[in-house]
Amino acid sequence: MKVPRPLSDRRALSVAISRAAAASVADVLAAPASTAADARMIGVTGAPGAGKSTLIGRLVSSRVRGGKHIAVLAIDPSSPTSGGSVLGDRIRMEAISGDPRVYIRSLPSLGAHDGLSDNIAEVLATLDAYGFDEVLIETVGVGQTAFGIRSLVELEVLVLMPGAGDQIQAMKAGIIETADLIVVNKADLAGAERLETELLGVLQHGTKAPPVIRVSAGSNDGIDQLSDALDRLLNDLPRGPKTSSARQRFRVQSLIQRRVREILDAVPEEEWNRSIPNLYSHVVHNLAHELEEKRR
């Protein structure tokens, strides 16, 4: 079991995460490489209202009893005025927020897509270097095709709730296919058993059949069983170059997309009357010029 840095260093970690989250593309490229400590990355995704935050709070409480040190990164919708987190998932994880084995941080999604946040790869690298055993990433509530989290984590958990049965057929060609484990949350509500049955019916026709587990996060029912299922899946997953290359690809792609946004944001208003080929050439020229400068 890894031993994270002392609790007194958590303030320094918070500052480091703030810097990583706010870094420009140039800052990221100029920063020294971080030292990977091989934290297990677990993504928790699902539609709004599925109970992801409450589920994570209960799950973390179960997992730290085994001696793990866990970080939770919660991605919130951005305020249209301040740009900050709207929901602040730490409020819904209050029960674990004072545990010295747990670190919780909310980040606004800002300009990112797929329920994630700008610079999330850099933030995760910061948490990894800190020495946590596991990092749980909660995405913003997402739809059927938002599965960017898949490139960042070893294990993707999809959270559904009763009443989602009508969405299953539409989702089967999207996010369901990327999930490693599916949780039917709020299993005390009517329709939970039907949802599980519909899921199993869809999954048996796919290329893989992730386990489906029913829990009631509000009452803690099924949480320990869910934690055990995570352990089994993590133990069976290979670790190595394939996972690292997927994360590296995601980081590079994210940086390029952000730099393109920065270039477009700097285009004067009157220039938008130019043709699409000219605007495209402007972006490509800027990127090529920056690359040439770095080679010198």
C-alpha positions, -999 to +999 in steps of 0.1 A: +000+000+000+014+034-010+017+061+017+006+095+004+023+126+016+013+139+051-021+156+055-003+188+062+007+188+025-029+189+013-029+227+011+001+224-012-018+199-032-048+222-035-025+250-048-009+226-073-042+214-086-054+250-090-023+258-110-027+227-132-064+235-138-057+271-148-025+265-168-024+277-204-013+254-231+021+271-231+024+265-193+016+228-197+042+223-224+068+241-204+062+223-171+086+195-160+073+159-164+054+147-133+064+115-116+037+088-120+029+068-089+004+045-106-028+055-089-058+034-101-081+057-121-119+050-118-144+071-138-180+074-126-204+087-152-241+088-159-271+110-165-279+140-142-299+129-112-286+093-111-271+099-077-234+097-087-222+120-059-240+102-031-229+068-045-192+080-046-194+092-010-207+058+002-183+039-020-152+059-008-163+053+029-163+015+021-130+015+003-110+035+028-118+010+055-094-013+037-066+012+042-067+030+009-061+067+004-085+080-022-089+113-041-122+123-056-123+147-086-158+160-092-165+178-125-193+203-121-212+224-147-197+259-150-214+291-139-222+312-170-211+343-150-182+333-128-170+302-146-169+284-113-185+251-103-223+254-101-232+224-079-201+219-057-202+181-053-182+183-021-215+194-004-230+160-012-199+142+000-198+159+034-197+127+053-162+118+040-148+153+036-132+153+070-115+119+066-077+123+064-075+094+040-097+112+015-092+143-006-121+159-026-119+185-052-145+201-075-136+216-108-158+235-133-162+219-168-154+253-185-149+247-222-144+210-221-168+184-235-177+148-226-186+158-190-149+166-182-129+197-175-101+216-192-067+204-181-082+173-164-053+152-176-028+176-159-049+176-127-050+138-127-012+137-131-009+160-101-030+137-080-012+106-092+022+121-083+008+128-048+006+091-040-031+082-037-041+046-042-071+055-062-086+085-079-123+086-086-135+110-113-171+120-114-182+135-147-208+161-153-242+144-161-237+131-196-257+116-225-254+085-246-223+095-266-202+113-240-175+088-232-142+108-232-136+096-197-128+061-212-094+074-223-084+085-188-094+057-166-088+020-162-123+013-150-155+031-161-186+029-139-219+038-155-246+048-130-283+045-140-315+048-120-351+034-124-370+053-151-340+051-175-354+019-192-366+038-222-331+051-228-314+017-229-319+009-265-306+044-275-276+041-252-266+006-263-245+019-292-228+045-270-218+048-234-230+014-224-205-002-247-176+016-230-186+008-194-168-018-173-194-020-146-230-007-145-247+004-113-285+005-110-288+031-082-318+039-061-327+002-063-354+008-036-375+026-061-401+010-084-387-002-117-352-011-105-356-048-112-371-041-146-342-018-155-317-045-145-335-070-167-336-047-197-299-040-192-290-077-191-311-083-222-292-056-241-258-066-228-260-103-238-260-092-274-229-071-271-192-078-274-188-076-237-211-080-208-201-058-178-215-068-144-247-051-133-251-043-096-281-029-078-275-005-049-293+021-028-267+046-021-290+066+002-293+036+026-259+021+018-274-012+006-252-030-019-222-006-015-198-032-001-208-056-029-201-028-054-167-022-038-158-059-040-168-060-077-145-030-083-116-049-066-122-079-088-122-059-120-092-039-110-073-070-101-081-085-135-071-055-156-037-054-172-015-024-165+010-011-188+018+007-221-017+005-236-033+024-207-005+050-207-006+055-245-044+062-243-039+088-216-010+104-235-031+106-267-060+122-248-036+148-233-021+157-266-054+159-283-068+180-255-039+204-257-043+208-295-080+214-292-074+240-265-047+258-285-071+259-315-097+275-293-071+300-280-061+309-316-098+313-327-106+334-296-078+358-307-091+363-342-105+399-345-142+402-352-137+417-386-116+388-397-146+364-395-157+376-428-129+357-444-135+324-462-134+291-443-102+280-462-085+312-451-096+309-415-085+272-415-051+282-429-047+308-402-051+282-375-028+257-392-002+284-399-002+294-362+002+258-350+030+251-375+048+283-366+047+274-329+060+239-337+089+253-357+098+277-329+100+248-304+123+229-327+148+257-328 
